Amino acid sequence: MDEKHVLQKFRREKIITINQLVKLLTCSVITARRRLKKWQTFTSINKNGRYYTLPQIPGFDENGLWRYQTVLFSKHGNLTKTIVELISKSQKGLSAVEIAGIVDLTPNSSFLSRIKNVPGVRREKHQGRFVYLSERSDIYSRQKHWWSLSQSVADFPTDAQAIIILVQLIKYPGIGIEQLVGKVSKQDKRIDPGAVRKFLQFHDLLKKTSDTKR
């Protein structure tokens, strides 16, 4: 199949793997990669970078992300560059749990433990949990200022406790706040019920529970 028809098929399918492209072009992997570079394709930031899409196809959201079925692409580049960009654009930095939620990582992903070593990112502990801030001085100052103004939002769950809360929310969508507290407490008796509510309120997750009474 000639390049013109391959591109037409590529546009119809929206995403493609290197093996699929090799078969369509009846060429080597090296040649296929050269075509992808020539077409300035985006590489997926999940699925082990197996998928590609043409630059004209994605409709990126406010985070610079585009999803097709279960495949996620970023206009910022690879996963590391994407996370650095997301952190820099955040008003207060991001926790590992928040990052995982945006880029479709599991909360216990080994990649999250390596974020602290990524150039352009600095990790600090605020209100009992680790937060990733930008190393850019102007952005860092702004993010630190946000935390200095939010001291009233105290007694947050730790990152480990936050993961427990989010896992229960995923397993039991629409669960009542009291039921959620009960399930979370079974896994970690140190979690304070008030801290669970504060965590949900802070991340605008309280509306996802069936009981929003204060």
Summary of the structure (lengths in Angstrom):
residues: 214
radius of gyration: 21.0
end to end distance: 63.5
largest distance: 64.0
contacts: 608
relative contact order: 0.08
helix: 51%
strand: 13%
